[in-house]
Amino acid sequence: MRHVCGPPRANELKGLQEAVAPLGCTFTEVNKETDNRFEINDATCTAGQYDFKIDGKYRIILMDIGD
């Protein structure tokens, strides 16, 4: 069972958008799993649809092909 802290704050959302933008990705839903980890599901990218795990420094730590 994973812990979800709720939606990210505005500054966190901006950091997440900047993290995936170089890959041509946008997203509409993000979960803050912990204070230092975020999950983006079903991001639309130029190369297809992906899920991401991003750390508190807005580094992509996991990029997986979306379902």
The first five atom37 places (N, CA, C, CB, O) and aatype in JSON, in Angstrom:
{
  "aatype": [12, 1, 8, 19, 4, 7, 14, 14, 1, 0, 2, 6, 10, 11, 7, 10, 5, 6, 0, 19, 0, 14, 10, 7, 4, 16, 13, 16, 6, 19, 2, 11, 6, 16, 3, 2, 1, 13, 6, 9, 2, 3, 0, 16, 4, 16, 0, 7, 5, 18, 3, 13, 11, 9, 3, 7, 11, 18, 1, 9, 9, 10, 12, 3, 9, 7, 3],
  "atom_mask": [
    [1, 1, 1, 1, 1],
    [1, 1, 1, 1, 1],
    [1, 1, 1, 1, 1],
    [1, 1, 1, 1, 1],
    [1, 1, 1, 1, 1],
    [1, 1, 1, 0, 1],
    [1, 1, 1, 1, 1],
    [1, 1, 1, 1, 1],
    [1, 1, 1, 1, 1],
    [1, 1, 1, 1, 1],
    [1, 1, 1, 1, 1],
    [1, 1, 1, 1, 1],
    [1, 1, 1, 1, 1],
    [1, 1, 1, 1, 1],
    [1, 1, 1, 0, 1],
    [1, 1, 1, 1, 1],
    [1, 1, 1, 1, 1],
    [1, 1, 1, 1, 1],
    [1, 1, 1, 1, 1],
    [1, 1, 1, 1, 1],
    [1, 1, 1, 1, 1],
    [1, 1, 1, 1, 1],
    [1, 1, 1, 1, 1],
    [1, 1, 1, 0, 1],
    [1, 1, 1, 1, 1],
    [1, 1, 1, 1, 1],
    [1, 1, 1, 1, 1],
    [1, 1, 1, 1, 1],
    [1, 1, 1, 1, 1],
    [1, 1, 1, 1, 1],
    [1, 1, 1, 1, 1],
    [1, 1, 1, 1, 1],
    [1, 1, 1, 1, 1],
    [1, 1, 1, 1, 1],
    [1, 1, 1, 1, 1],
    [1, 1, 1, 1, 1],
    [1, 1, 1, 1, 1],
    [1, 1, 1, 1, 1],
    [1, 1, 1, 1, 1],
    [1, 1, 1, 1, 1],
    [1, 1, 1, 1, 1],
    [1, 1, 1, 1, 1],
    [1, 1, 1, 1, 1],
    [1, 1, 1, 1, 1],
    [1, 1, 1, 1, 1],
    [1, 1, 1, 1, 1],
    [1, 1, 1, 1, 1],
    [1, 1, 1, 0, 1],
    [1, 1, 1, 1, 1],
    [1, 1, 1, 1, 1],
    [1, 1, 1, 1, 1],
    [1, 1, 1, 1, 1],
    [1, 1, 1, 1, 1],
    [1, 1, 1, 1, 1],
    [1, 1, 1, 1, 1],
    [1, 1, 1, 0, 1],
    [1, 1, 1, 1, 1],
    [1, 1, 1, 1, 1],
    [1, 1, 1, 1, 1],
    [1, 1, 1, 1, 1],
    [1, 1, 1, 1, 1],
    [1, 1, 1, 1, 1],
    [1, 1, 1, 1, 1],
    [1, 1, 1, 1, 1],
    [1, 1, 1, 1, 1],
    [1, 1, 1, 0, 1],
    [1, 1, 1, 1, 1]
  ],
  "atom_positions": [
    [[0.84, -1.17, 0.0], [0.0, 0.0, 0.0], [0.89, 1.24, 0.0], [-0.95, -0.01, 1.21], [1.79, 1.35, 0.83]],
    [[0.64, 2.16, -0.9], [1.48, 3.35, -0.97], [0.8, 4.5, -0.27], [1.79, 3.71, -2.41], [-0.43, 4.58, -0.19]],
    [[1.61, 5.38, 0.21], [1.12, 6.55, 0.93], [0.98, 7.71, -0.05], [2.07, 6.92, 2.12], [1.9, 7.96, -0.83]],
    [[-0.11, 8.4, -0.02], [-0.32, 9.54, -0.9], [-0.54, 10.78, -0.03], [-1.54, 9.31, -1.86], [-1.41, 10.8, 0.84]],
    [[0.27, 11.8, -0.29], [0.21, 13.04, 0.5], [-0.75, 14.06, -0.09], [1.58, 13.65, 0.61], [-0.96, 15.11, 0.51]],
    [[-1.32, 13.79, -1.24], [-2.24, 14.73, -1.86], [-1.62, 15.43, -3.06], [0.0, 0.0, 0.0], [-0.57, 15.01, -3.55]],
    [[-2.26, 16.46, -3.52], [-1.77, 17.16, -4.72], [-0.53, 18.0, -4.4], [-2.88, 18.05, -5.31], [-0.34, 18.42, -3.26]],
    [[0.3, 18.23, -5.4], [1.49, 19.06, -5.19], [1.11, 20.53, -5.07], [2.5, 18.86, -6.32], [0.07, 20.96, -5.57]],
    [[1.98, 21.3, -4.41], [1.81, 22.75, -4.33], [2.17, 23.36, -5.69], [2.69, 23.37, -3.2], [2.76, 22.69, -6.53]],
    [[1.82, 24.62, -5.9], [2.03, 25.29, -7.19], [3.5, 25.27, -7.6], [1.54, 26.72, -7.12], [3.81, 25.03, -8.76]],
    [[4.41, 25.54, -6.67], [5.84, 25.54, -7.01], [6.33, 24.14, -7.36], [6.67, 26.11, -5.86], [7.2, 23.98, -8.21]],
    [[5.77, 23.12, -6.69], [6.14, 21.74, -7.01], [5.62, 21.36, -8.39], [5.59, 20.77, -5.95], [6.32, 20.71, -9.16]],
    [[4.41, 21.77, -8.71], [3.84, 21.47, -10.02], [4.7, 22.08, -11.13], [2.39, 22.01, -10.1], [4.93, 21.44, -12.16]],
    [[5.16, 23.29, -10.92], [6.03, 23.94, -11.91], [7.32, 23.15, -12.1], [6.35, 25.39, -11.49], [7.76, 22.94, -13.23]],
    [[7.93, 22.7, -11.01], [9.14, 21.9, -11.1], [8.92, 20.59, -11.84], [0.0, 0.0, 0.0], [9.78, 20.15, -12.6]],
    [[7.77, 19.96, -11.62], [7.44, 18.71, -12.31], [7.24, 18.95, -13.8], [6.18, 18.07, -11.7], [7.71, 18.16, -14.63]],
    [[6.56, 20.02, -14.14], [6.36, 20.35, -15.56], [7.69, 20.6, -16.25], [5.45, 21.58, -15.71], [7.9, 20.16, -17.38]],
    [[8.59, 21.3, -15.57], [9.91, 21.57, -16.15], [10.74, 20.3, -16.29], [10.66, 22.58, -15.28], [11.56, 20.19, -17.2]],
    [[10.54, 19.33, -15.4], [11.29, 18.08, -15.45], [10.94, 17.25, -16.68], [11.02, 17.26, -14.19], [11.83, 16.64, -17.28]],
    [[9.67, 17.23, -17.07], [9.26, 16.38, -18.2], [9.18, 17.14, -19.53], [7.93, 15.76, -17.9], [9.08, 16.51, -20.58]],
    [[9.23, 18.45, -19.49], [9.12, 19.24, -20.73], [10.2, 18.92, -21.76], [9.19, 20.71, -20.39], [9.88, 18.89, -22.95]],
    [[11.47, 18.69, -21.38], [12.48, 18.36, -22.4], [12.17, 17.08, -23.18], [13.83, 18.21, -21.74], [12.7, 16.88, -24.28]],
    [[11.32, 16.23, -22.63], [10.92, 15.0, -23.31], [9.65, 15.21, -24.14], [10.7, 13.87, -22.3], [9.11, 14.27, -24.72]],
    [[9.18, 16.44, -24.17], [7.96, 16.74, -24.93], [6.72, 16.22, -24.23], [0.0, 0.0, 0.0], [5.76, 15.83, -24.89]],
    [[6.73, 16.19, -22.89], [5.63, 15.6, -22.13], [4.78, 16.66, -21.44], [6.18, 14.63, -21.1], [5.26, 17.7, -21.0]],
    [[3.5, 16.36, -21.37], [2.55, 17.13, -20.57], [1.72, 16.12, -19.79], [1.65, 18.06, -21.46], [1.65, 14.95, -20.15]],
    [[1.08, 16.6, -18.72], [0.27, 15.71, -17.9], [-0.85, 16.49, -17.27], [1.12, 15.01, -16.83], [-0.79, 17.72, -17.15]],
    [[-1.87, 15.77, -16.87], [-3.01, 16.41, -16.2], [-3.18, 15.93, -14.77], [-4.28, 16.14, -16.97], [-3.89, 16.56, -13.99]],
    [[-2.54, 14.83, -14.41], [-2.71, 14.28, -13.07], [-1.36, 13.93, -12.47], [-3.61, 13.03, -13.1], [-0.52, 13.3, -13.11]],
    [[-1.15, 14.35, -11.24], [0.07, 14.01, -10.51], [-0.28, 13.75, -9.06], [1.14, 15.14, -10.63], [-1.14, 14.43, -8.49]],
    [[0.38, 12.77, -8.47], [0.19, 12.45, -7.06], [1.48, 12.7, -6.31], [-0.28, 10.98, -6.87], [2.56, 12.37, -6.79]],
    [[1.37, 13.28, -5.14], [2.51, 13.46, -4.26], [2.52, 12.26, -3.33], [2.46, 14.82, -3.47], [1.71, 12.18, -2.41]],
    [[3.43, 11.32, -3.56], [3.46, 10.08, -2.78], [4.06, 10.3, -1.4], [4.26, 9.02, -3.53], [3.54, 9.77, -0.41]],
    [[5.13, 11.06, -1.32], [5.77, 11.43, -0.06], [6.24, 12.87, -0.22], [6.97, 10.44, 0.31], [6.01, 13.49, -1.26]],
    [[6.9, 13.39, 0.79], [7.43, 14.75, 0.68], [8.5, 14.85, -0.4], [8.01, 15.19, 2.01], [8.76, 15.94, -0.91]],
    [[9.12, 13.73, -0.75], [10.22, 13.75, -1.71], [10.0, 12.88, -2.94], [11.47, 13.32, -1.03], [10.96, 12.53, -3.62]],
    [[8.76, 12.52, -3.22], [8.52, 11.68, -4.4], [7.13, 11.97, -4.97], [8.65, 10.18, -4.05], [6.14, 12.09, -4.25]],
    [[7.1, 12.08, -6.31], [5.87, 12.36, -7.04], [5.65, 11.27, -8.08], [5.92, 13.76, -7.7], [6.61, 10.66, -8.55]],
    [[4.4, 11.04, -8.42], [4.05, 10.07, -9.45], [3.16, 10.76, -10.48], [3.32, 8.82, -8.84], [2.14, 11.36, -10.15]],
    [[3.58, 10.65, -11.73], [2.78, 11.15, -12.85], [2.35, 9.94, -13.66], [3.6, 12.18, -13.74], [3.19, 9.15, -14.1]],
    [[1.06, 9.78, -13.85], [0.53, 8.68, -14.65], [0.01, 9.22, -15.97], [-0.59, 7.93, -13.9], [-0.61, 10.28, -16.03]],
    [[0.26, 8.47, -17.01], [-0.3, 8.75, -18.34], [0.08, 10.12, -18.88], [-1.8, 8.64, -18.28], [-0.76, 10.84, -19.42]],
    [[1.36, 10.48, -18.74], [1.83, 11.72, -19.37], [1.85, 11.51, -20.88], [3.26, 12.11, -18.84], [2.23, 10.44, -21.36]],
    [[1.46, 12.51, -21.62], [1.48, 12.46, -23.08], [2.79, 13.08, -23.54], [0.25, 13.19, -23.7], [3.05, 14.26, -23.29]],
    [[3.61, 12.28, -24.22], [4.94, 12.71, -24.67], [5.04, 12.55, -26.18], [6.06, 11.9, -23.95], [4.23, 11.86, -26.8]],
    [[6.04, 13.18, -26.76], [6.22, 13.07, -28.21], [6.49, 11.62, -28.62], [7.37, 13.96, -28.68], [6.17, 11.23, -29.74]],
    [[7.07, 10.82, -27.72], [7.38, 9.42, -28.04], [6.29, 8.45, -27.59], [8.68, 9.04, -27.41], [6.44, 7.24, -27.76]],
    [[5.19, 8.96, -27.02], [4.12, 8.08, -26.57], [3.62, 8.46, -25.19], [0.0, 0.0, 0.0], [3.8, 9.6, -24.74]],
    [[2.99, 7.51, -24.52], [2.4, 7.75, -23.2], [3.28, 7.07, -22.14], [0.94, 7.21, -23.14], [3.63, 5.9, -22.28]],
    [[3.62, 7.81, -21.07], [4.54, 7.32, -20.06], [4.06, 7.65, -18.65], [5.93, 7.9, -20.28], [3.29, 8.59, -18.44]],
    [[4.54, 6.85, -17.7], [4.37, 7.1, -16.28], [5.74, 7.48, -15.73], [3.77, 5.84, -15.53], [6.76, 6.98, -16.19]],
    [[5.76, 8.37, -14.76], [7.02, 8.84, -14.17], [6.98, 8.79, -12.66], [7.31, 10.26, -14.63], [5.92, 8.94, -12.05]],
    [[8.15, 8.56, -12.07], [8.41, 8.8, -10.66], [9.48, 9.89, -10.67], [8.88, 7.47, -9.87], [10.49, 9.78, -11.38]],
    [[9.25, 10.93, -9.88], [10.16, 12.07, -9.85], [10.47, 12.38, -8.4], [9.55, 13.32, -10.58], [9.58, 12.39, -7.55]],
    [[11.76, 12.63, -8.12], [12.13, 12.89, -6.73], [11.92, 14.35, -6.34], [13.59, 12.5, -6.5], [11.49, 15.16, -7.16]],
    [[12.23, 14.68, -5.1], [12.0, 16.01, -4.57], [12.87, 17.09, -5.17], [0.0, 0.0, 0.0], [12.62, 18.28, -4.97]],
    [[13.91, 16.68, -5.93], [14.77, 17.64, -6.64], [14.36, 17.72, -8.11], [16.27, 17.25, -6.52], [15.07, 18.29, -8.94]],
    [[13.21, 17.14, -8.43], [12.61, 17.13, -9.76], [13.48, 16.42, -10.79], [12.36, 18.56, -10.22], [13.58, 16.83, -11.94]],
    [[14.1, 15.34, -10.35], [14.85, 14.45, -11.25], [13.98, 13.23, -11.53], [16.23, 14.03, -10.63], [13.37, 12.67, -10.62]],
    [[13.94, 12.83, -12.78], [13.19, 11.63, -13.16], [13.96, 10.42, -12.64], [12.97, 11.54, -14.72], [15.12, 10.22, -13.0]],
    [[13.32, 9.63, -11.79], [13.98, 8.43, -11.26], [13.4, 7.16, -11.87], [13.84, 8.38, -9.73], [14.0, 6.09, -11.77]],
    [[12.24, 7.28, -12.52], [11.66, 6.14, -13.22], [10.78, 6.66, -14.33], [10.85, 5.22, -12.26], [9.96, 7.56, -14.13]],
    [[10.95, 6.09, -15.5], [10.11, 6.41, -16.66], [9.67, 5.09, -17.26], [10.87, 7.31, -17.72], [10.51, 4.29, -17.67]],
    [[8.38, 4.86, -17.3], [7.85, 3.58, -17.73], [6.78, 3.8, -18.8], [7.27, 2.79, -16.53], [6.06, 4.8, -18.76]],
    [[6.68, 2.91, -19.73], [5.66, 3.01, -20.76], [4.29, 2.87, -20.1], [5.86, 1.93, -21.87], [4.04, 1.91, -19.37]],
    [[3.41, 3.83, -20.37], [2.07, 3.81, -19.79], [1.22, 2.69, -20.36], [0.0, 0.0, 0.0], [1.5, 2.19, -21.45]],
    [[0.2, 2.32, -19.64], [-0.7, 1.23, -20.08], [-1.63, 1.71, -21.16], [-1.51, 0.69, -18.91], [-2.46, 0.94, -21.64]]
  ]
}
